[in-house]
Amino acid sequence: MLMTSARARHSLLLVGVFAAYIGLGKLGVVLGGLHDSPGAVWPPSGFALAAMILAGRTIWPAILAGAIFVHFTETGDLLTALPIGVGNVLEAIVGSALIERYAGGPQAFLRTSHIFRFTAIAGLVGAPLSASIAAATPMLAGRAEWIEYPYVWMTFWLGSLTGLLVVAPLVLLWAAPLARPPRLWEAAEGIGLLASLSAVGLVVFGGFYPSDVKTYPLEFICVPFFLWACFRFGRREAMTAVAILTGLAAWGTFRGYGPFAQPTADESLVLLQAYTSVMAVMVAVLASVVSEHRKAETQLHELAITDPLTGLVNYRRLLDMLRQEIARSNRSGRPFAVLFVDMNGLKTINDQYGHLVGSRALCRVADALRACCRATDTAARFGGDEFAVVLPETGGFGGRLVLDRLQKLLAADTDKPTLAVSGGVAVFPGDGDSPTMLLRAADQALYDSRPSPARRRVADASG
C-alpha cells in the first residue's frame, strides 16, 4: 500500500512538472521565442533546474517529454526536437548535481557566495551544455550552415542562461516556507512596488512613453525599484520584481519598443538577454547582502541583550525593561512588580558535582522561570546565581504567587541535584521609583525572607 501510494505521488509529480514545463515553454514563445532559438528568456530551463534541485533527478522523464513536446509543437520537426530535449534534460541534471554539491542546493540563493557559484555553474556548465547540443541540431539537420554556429550557440546560451538566472531563483525562493505571513501594511507596500515597477516597465519597454520615439535608453529608471525591493523586502520579492520586468522587457522589445529595439531581431535579442542576465545577478546578490546584513544585526542585538548560558535576557536588557515599565506605569497609573530570585546552594553543587552540573542547574532554574511567567513577563539573569522577573500590571500578591509556583515546580523536579530558590518582591511605585531602588528593595525582601541572615550585595544599576 505504501509503495502504491508513493508511486501515485511520483506519477502526479511527473504530470505536474510536465504541465508546468509546457506552460512555461509557451510563455517563453509569447515573450519573444523564435522557432529556431529559445528567445530572449527561456523560462523552462530555470524551472527544470529548480525542480530537479527540489524534487530530485528522478523527474527527468517529465522534463524530457515537456521539452520535446514544446519544441515539436513550435517547429513541427521531431528530428530536431529530440536532441534539443535531451540537451535541456542534461542541462538540468548536470546543473542540479553541481549546485547541490557546491552551491547549497535549495539554499543556493540564501548566501552571497552560493549565488556566485550558482551563476558560474549556470553560465559555464549548464547553459553551454544545452546550447552546444541545441545549436548543432539545425546544422546537422541541414537547416543552417556551420558558419552560423557561434552566433546560434550564443543565442541559445543567453536564452537558457537568462531563464536559469531569472526563473530558477524565483522557484527556489518561493518554494521555501515563509518565516511569517506578511503584515497588512507590508502586503500593501509590496503591491504598490509591483504596480509601480509594472507601470515603469510599460513606459520604458512597452511603448507607453508619451512621445513618438519609443526607444529612448531609459532602462536605468528601473534600478530604484529593484533597490526598493532589496532594502524594504527580501530575496523573494526582489527576484519577483526581476521576473516581472524581464517579461515586460521581452514582450516590448520584440514588438519594437524600448531601448533594446534594434533594426534586426537578433541584435535586439542579444542586448535584451545581456541586460536581463546582469540585472538578475545584481539584484540577487544585493538582496542577499541586505538580508544577511539584517540577520547579522538581529543576531548581534540578541547577543547584546541575552545571557549566553540560560538564554534569558541579561542585566542590560533588564534595566531597559524596568525603565519602560516605569514609564508605562506612570502613564497608566497601574503598578508592576519585580521578583528577585536567588538560587540556594549553588556553591555546594559546584563543589560536590562540578561546575558543569552547576551551570546545568542554573539552566534548570531559568527553564522553570520561563514556565512560571506569562508572555508579557520578562525573566532575566541578574548575575551569578541571581535572577529577576519584571511582572507588568502585577502587585505584591502576584509576585509572591509566581515565586510560590517556581518553588513548587523546582521541588517537583526529579532531576538531581535537587534545587531550591529564595525570592523577594518589590512593587512600583511604593518600594521605589527607579530601577536601582526597585532591585534593592526586592533584594532586601529576599534577605528578610531567609531564616539565616547572609548579607548579599547587589551591583548598582544606573537608573
MOPE-V227551 format. One record per backbone hydrogen bond with DSSP energy under -1.0 kcal/mol. CO is the residue of the C=O (numbers start at 1). NH is the residue of the N-H. If there is no record, write none. Layout:
co:CO nh:NH
co:CO nh:NH
//
This chain:
co:1 nh:5
co:2 nh:6
co:3 nh:7
co:4 nh:8
co:5 nh:9
co:6 nh:10
co:7 nh:11
co:8 nh:12
co:9 nh:13
co:10 nh:14
co:11 nh:15
co:12 nh:16
co:13 nh:17
co:14 nh:18
co:15 nh:19
co:16 nh:20
co:17 nh:21
co:18 nh:22
co:19 nh:23
co:20 nh:24
co:21 nh:25
co:22 nh:26
co:23 nh:27
co:24 nh:28
co:25 nh:29
co:26 nh:30
co:27 nh:31
co:28 nh:33
co:29 nh:32
co:42 nh:45
co:43 nh:47
co:44 nh:48
co:45 nh:49
co:46 nh:50
co:47 nh:51
co:48 nh:52
co:49 nh:53
co:50 nh:54
co:51 nh:55
co:52 nh:56
co:56 nh:59
co:57 nh:60
co:59 nh:63
co:60 nh:64
co:61 nh:65
co:62 nh:66
co:63 nh:67
co:64 nh:68
co:65 nh:69
co:66 nh:70
co:67 nh:71
co:68 nh:72
co:69 nh:73
co:70 nh:74
co:71 nh:75
co:72 nh:76
co:77 nh:81
co:78 nh:82
co:80 nh:84
co:81 nh:85
co:82 nh:86
co:83 nh:87
co:84 nh:88
co:85 nh:89
co:86 nh:90
co:87 nh:91
co:88 nh:92
co:89 nh:93
co:90 nh:94
co:91 nh:95
co:92 nh:96
co:93 nh:97
co:94 nh:98
co:95 nh:99
co:96 nh:100
co:97 nh:101
co:98 nh:102
co:99 nh:103
co:99 nh:105
co:104 nh:107
co:105 nh:108
co:107 nh:110
co:111 nh:115
co:112 nh:116
co:113 nh:117
co:114 nh:118
co:115 nh:119
co:116 nh:120
co:117 nh:121
co:118 nh:122
co:119 nh:123
co:120 nh:124
co:121 nh:125
co:121 nh:126
co:122 nh:127
co:125 nh:129
co:126 nh:130
co:127 nh:131
co:128 nh:132
co:129 nh:133
co:130 nh:134
co:131 nh:135
co:132 nh:136
co:133 nh:137
co:136 nh:140
co:137 nh:141
co:138 nh:143
co:139 nh:142
co:145 nh:148
co:146 nh:149
co:148 nh:152
co:149 nh:153
co:150 nh:154
co:151 nh:155
co:152 nh:156
co:153 nh:157
co:154 nh:158
co:155 nh:159
co:156 nh:160
co:157 nh:161
co:158 nh:162
co:159 nh:42
co:159 nh:163
co:160 nh:164
co:161 nh:165
co:162 nh:166
co:163 nh:167
co:163 nh:168
co:167 nh:171
co:168 nh:172
co:169 nh:173
co:170 nh:174
co:171 nh:175
co:183 nh:187
co:184 nh:188
co:185 nh:189
co:186 nh:190
co:187 nh:191
co:188 nh:192
co:189 nh:193
co:190 nh:194
co:191 nh:195
co:192 nh:196
co:193 nh:197
co:194 nh:198
co:195 nh:199
co:196 nh:200
co:197 nh:201
co:198 nh:202
co:199 nh:203
co:200 nh:204
co:201 nh:205
co:202 nh:208
co:209 nh:211
co:214 nh:258
co:216 nh:218
co:218 nh:221
co:219 nh:222
co:220 nh:223
co:222 nh:226
co:223 nh:227
co:224 nh:228
co:225 nh:229
co:226 nh:230
co:227 nh:231
co:228 nh:232
co:229 nh:233
co:234 nh:238
co:235 nh:239
co:236 nh:240
co:237 nh:241
co:238 nh:242
co:239 nh:243
co:240 nh:244
co:241 nh:245
co:242 nh:246
co:243 nh:247
co:244 nh:248
co:245 nh:249
co:246 nh:250
co:247 nh:251
co:248 nh:252
co:249 nh:253
co:250 nh:254
co:252 nh:255
co:252 nh:257
co:253 nh:256
co:258 nh:261
co:264 nh:268
co:265 nh:269
co:266 nh:270
co:267 nh:271
co:268 nh:272
co:269 nh:273
co:270 nh:274
co:271 nh:275
co:272 nh:276
co:273 nh:277
co:274 nh:278
co:275 nh:279
co:276 nh:280
co:277 nh:281
co:278 nh:282
co:279 nh:283
co:280 nh:284
co:281 nh:285
co:282 nh:286
co:283 nh:287
co:284 nh:288
co:285 nh:289
co:286 nh:290
co:287 nh:291
co:288 nh:292
co:289 nh:293
co:290 nh:294
co:291 nh:295
co:292 nh:296
co:293 nh:297
co:294 nh:298
co:295 nh:299
co:296 nh:300
co:297 nh:301
co:298 nh:302
co:299 nh:303
co:300 nh:304
co:301 nh:305
co:305 nh:314
co:307 nh:311
co:312 nh:307
co:313 nh:381
co:314 nh:318
co:315 nh:319
co:316 nh:320
co:317 nh:321
co:318 nh:322
co:319 nh:323
co:320 nh:324
co:321 nh:325
co:322 nh:326
co:323 nh:327
co:324 nh:328
co:325 nh:329
co:326 nh:330
co:327 nh:331
co:328 nh:332
co:329 nh:333
co:336 nh:428
co:337 nh:391
co:338 nh:426
co:339 nh:389
co:340 nh:424
co:341 nh:387
co:342 nh:422
co:345 nh:349
co:346 nh:350
co:347 nh:351
co:348 nh:352
co:349 nh:353
co:350 nh:354
co:354 nh:358
co:355 nh:359
co:356 nh:360
co:357 nh:361
co:358 nh:362
co:359 nh:363
co:360 nh:364
co:361 nh:365
co:362 nh:366
co:363 nh:367
co:364 nh:368
co:365 nh:369
co:366 nh:370
co:367 nh:371
co:368 nh:372
co:369 nh:373
co:378 nh:390
co:379 nh:313
co:380 nh:388
co:383 nh:386
co:385 nh:343
co:386 nh:382
co:386 nh:383
co:387 nh:341
co:388 nh:380
co:389 nh:339
co:390 nh:378
co:391 nh:337
co:395 nh:399
co:396 nh:400
co:397 nh:401
co:398 nh:402
co:399 nh:403
co:400 nh:404
co:401 nh:405
co:402 nh:406
co:403 nh:407
co:404 nh:408
co:405 nh:409
co:406 nh:410
co:407 nh:411
co:408 nh:412
co:420 nh:344
co:422 nh:342
co:424 nh:340
co:426 nh:338
co:427 nh:431
co:434 nh:438
co:435 nh:439
co:436 nh:440
co:437 nh:441
co:438 nh:442
co:439 nh:443
co:440 nh:444
co:441 nh:445
co:442 nh:446
co:443 nh:447
co:444 nh:448
co:445 nh:449
co:447 nh:450
//
